[in-house]
Every structure is written in C-alpha cells, then in structure tokens.
Amino acid sequence: MVRAVSSIQGRLIGSLLCASALILLGAGLILNRAFERQFLDEFDHALRSKAETLAILVTQSKGEVEFDFADELMPAFEAERNPEYFELRFGTGVLLEKSRSLGSAELIGEARQEALPSQKYLQLPDGRAGRMTVIRFVPHMKDDISDKFPLLSSSVDPLTGQPLADIQIVLAIAKGTEALTALNDSLHRTLMLSSLGLLLAFGLITHWLVKINLQPLNIIANEVKQLDSDNLTDRIRTRKVSREVQPIVIRINELLERLERAFEREKRFSSNVAHELKTPIAEFRSLVEVAQTWRDDKELVERYFKRLLGVAQRMDATVSTLLLLARLESDQYEIEFEPLSVVDLINEAQHPFLQEFARRNVGLVVSCPDDLFIRSDADKF
C-alpha cells in the first residue's frame, strides 16, 4: 500500500506563505528602523528648536549675562505633570539658570562641558525616560535685534562688527519620550497588523492561484481514478495541460495503450485456446468412450490408445503454438527468418494422417510449384 504524503498544493501554499512571511518580516524591520529614525530626528529637531529659542533669551552687556525667561511663554517647564527641563551653565561649569521643574536636580552638572554629547537618552529627575539636547553658543549683545541675525556660535557683534566678550554658554534641554515611545508603539502595532493583513490576503490569493493552476493535475488524477479493465480504451486528455505535465500524460496514455493491447491479447489467447482445443478434446473423449465399450478387444484398445497419444500430442502442440503466438504479439520472442519450401511444409503437415488416408482409401493431391518459398522460422512454424 502506497503511503500518501502531503499534497503538492499544501506544500506550495506553505512554502509561498513562509517566503512571504520572511519578506514581510524583513520589510517590516527595515520600515520600522527607518520610521523610528525619522521620528527620533524629528523629536531631536523639535527639542533643538526649543533650545535655540531659549538661547535667544540669553544676552550679554558689558561682560554681564542675562536670561530673560517668562514662564507664561513656555509653560511646559513649569507643568506639574510631565514637565520639561532646561539648564544654563557657563562654559566653565558655573550654573547660570535652570528650570523650576529641576528643583535640586541637575542635567549636566559641573562636568567638562566639552565632553557633553549633543543628544542622548537619560532618566529625568521625576523618573521618566527622556532625551536631552545640548547646544553651545555665545550670547548676543543686549542691544542686538535678535530676529534679524544668527545667534548660535557667533563671536562677532552683528551691529558693530566688534568681537564679543569671550563668554560661552551651554544650554541643556530635556523632555520625556512618552510621545516618542507611544508613536513608536503605534508604528509597531500598525506594521504588525499590516503585515498580518497582507499575509492573510497573500495567503488567500496564493491559495486561489495555486488551486487554479493545479486544477489540470486534479482533473488528470480524477480521470486516472476512473480507469479500470472495462474502459482501457479511454485516454487522458492532453488539452489545456501544461508543458511540464504533458510528458507524464503522454507516458500514461502510452502505458494505457500497452495495457489495452495486453488485455486484447489475453482475450484472444483465451478464445483461441477454447476454439483450438474444443475439437481435440471432443475427439479425445470419443476415443475414451469407445475404448471403454470395447475394452476386451485388445487390438482395438491399443489402436485407440495410439490415437489418444496422437490427440494429446496435437493438443500439446496447439497450446505451445498459441503461447508462442501470444509471446510474438507481445514482442517477447525473436523470430529468425529463413526461406522455407511450401511443398515440404505441406508434406510434413499431411504425414501424420497418411495411414488414416490409406485406411479410408482417401487420396490427397498437392498442386504447388516446387520453387515456392516463404520466409519464416522453421522451429516456430
């Protein structure tokens, strides 16, 4: 019994879904990384813009630095819940100003200001995860019109063109990353749901396409199932069969043709055996019955037994000839052709009956040219 394995359709759908899942996973990871990078850049850009806005409020006049900060303009630094933080220090590390939300905490402290990164993640004083941006700048002169001139990293008075005092300010501003985390979480959910939806849609489309393209194989399988010894004349249709499957269909049809010929040979053999042995068997039976009737006549019984032996030999020869014909029809026997005299064949065929002809005073006249030959196998004739 042949053990069934998984179907081609199932393996194709499974393989395509696995490949699709890997592609979607790779694409999702790439998109996730790109969007997270984009969100972080936008977050850092907004944080730096707010830091530059605060830097405009820092001025210097006659060597003194002032910070004109109004709480009502930037309430985020005074919020009771999820506040933002800033800290201003001189380049030497001395504290200039910090937001009330910091309390006694610090963002950068008195460490070397040159070693501070421009952006980094940190834990905020209230325990939340946050991100900090650090900028370095030289305060502009108090009489400068701040909205007309670039301020950051400037060392020249834009009005007089004279060098500013050698005062460098470090500003650190930090805020919680809740919004960034929520945005990333939303991105993850969106990508996951989109991937699952695409995978489901692709699975349905793949199932439909594979089923349609494998339909010819299913048709062939159904046609093969309906074949038996009663309809061996039927053939599998090759119409609408793909090039890959067509050789298989052709070979199956050739096999069916050989099976049909084999069944026909078997039927002919059975019919021939029945026909050829019917007369010898009848003769055999008649001789046995006569011998039983005249069993006391030894001479007659002996003559009948000789005739019975002759009948048995003819039956054996007939069966051998029929078997030989069956093998010849199935191309299982090789014939060695040679010229045979028709006159010799006729004489050989009538030789077993010469005594019977003489007893019954029957004469057989053969009218055949001596030079008539046929080509055949003498051993099989």
Secondary structure, 3 states (H helix, E strand, C coil): CCCCCCCHHHHHHHHHHHHHHHHHHHHHHHHHHHHHHHHHHHHHHHHHHHHHHHHHCEEEECCEEEECCCCCCCHHHCCCCCCCEEEEEECCCCEEEECHHHCCCCCCCCCCHHHCCCEEEEECCCCCEEEEEEEEECCEECCCCCCCCCCCCCCECCCCCCECCCCCEEEEEEEECHHHHHHHHHHHHHHHHHHHHHHHHHHHHHHHHHHHHCHHHHHHHHHHHCCCCCCCCCCCCCCCCCCCCHHHHHHHHHHHHHHHHHHHHHHHHHHHHHHHHHHHHHHHHHHHHHHHHCCCCHHHHHHHHHHHHHHHHHHHHHHHHHHHHHHHHCCCCCCCCEEEEHHHHHHHHHHHHHHHHHHCCCCCCCCCCCCCEEEECCCCC
